Amino acid sequence: MAETAGHAYAELAAELAALAGAATADAPPPGGARIRRLVDATVTRHPEAVLVDAACVMSKEAAAAGPPASRPALLVVPTGTGWAADYGAGLLEVPDARLALAVLSARFARAYVPAAGVHPLASVAASASVGEGVRIAAGAVIGADAELGAGCVIDAGTVVGEGVKLGADCRLHPNVTLYPGTVLGRRVIVHAGSVVGADGFGYAASPRGALKVHHLGGVVLGDDVEIGANTCLDRGTLLDTAVGARTKIDNHCQIGHNVVIGSDTLIAGMAGIGGSTRIGSGVILGGYVAVSDHVSIGDGARIAGRSGVTKDVPPGATWAGFPARPHREFVRELYLLGKLEELWRRARAGRTVGEAAGEAAGRVGSGPASDHDGAAAEHPGDAAKDA
């Protein structure tokens, strides 16, 4: 539950209409109370719940269970529930409930920020440039010639290295480290414990053992990038490691040196990207995905969780498995593995393994596997059944 001083119903309804396509409400709910909290759909299932000051966004799955037992002041549901006639005032229908949740959650978020100004226990170099409205918490260190844009928030224990540049309204949570050579665009968020700009993993073989290749590049993060907690982005060898605008990288990820990631890409937790790899825009990498060095993943590609990418992935493709391959091909292989016992029994009954395998493969489906089977990625069970 998230609670604030409250927002007028009309204010929230107008914002949902503008940003999430909600049908404009004719009137607020009875009483016109201010909405002070955002609650989960499960709370509305309790008949005794008092929700006269609450808003709730129901997903398609939650709405499938039927109308709430207790009415919140504002109920947002997916288009097509058919509840409008019976529910009356206080109901908004939206095409995308997840987007509506994002809009409302921003209104009810209560993020801690340090006190205005520079804390006396922070260390700010005399040559650093600190913009208007910057907040710097205790224990933070701002290096020589660093530039902090207006409205930046630097939390406790964070280190901003020499010459680092931050655009306006960046937020660095506690114990973040930005090495020299790091450049952040506007509104970049870096969560606790993350390290941006450490040396990449680069060594040359020599008679004396592994000889370090020093990294002289930096890291550049575009506008509205968000980096999760305890994630590392290594500096480039000679060129910069770069992340495009609006890309989001989850907790515990490793981004190797010289990697270039496009805009609007999503990378889930525990993913690891090898050095000099190119990842396009609008790409989705599931959790625990491993990407080899020096490969390319095209725009709009999707890689299923726990996959291992060892070669180039074409734009728009959906791949899975290790080594990663087209998703439909991966599902076919899983199906056939499940039929191994049946194939063996048929072979022992006097038929060749080739004949039995051919029959099983025929039931999976004919025709070449597609690299672009996006629907199969979202509904792998249906893909196996339909095949």
Helices and strands as residue ranges (DSSP letters): E 2-7, H 9-20, E 35-39, G 41-45, E 54-57, H 60-63, E 74-78, H 84-87, E 91-94, H 97-108, E 117-118, E 123-124, E 129-130, E 135-136, E 141-142, E 147-148, E 153-154, E 159-160, E 165-166, E 171-172, E 177-178, E 182-184, E 189-190, E 195-198, E 203-206, E 209-212, E 219-221, E 226-227, E 232-234, E 241-243, E 248-249, E 254-255, E 260-261, E 266-267, E 272-273, E 278-279, E 284-285, E 290-291, E 296-297, E 302-303, E 308-309, E 318-320, E 325-326, H 327-338, H 340-348, H 353-364, H 374-378, H 380-386
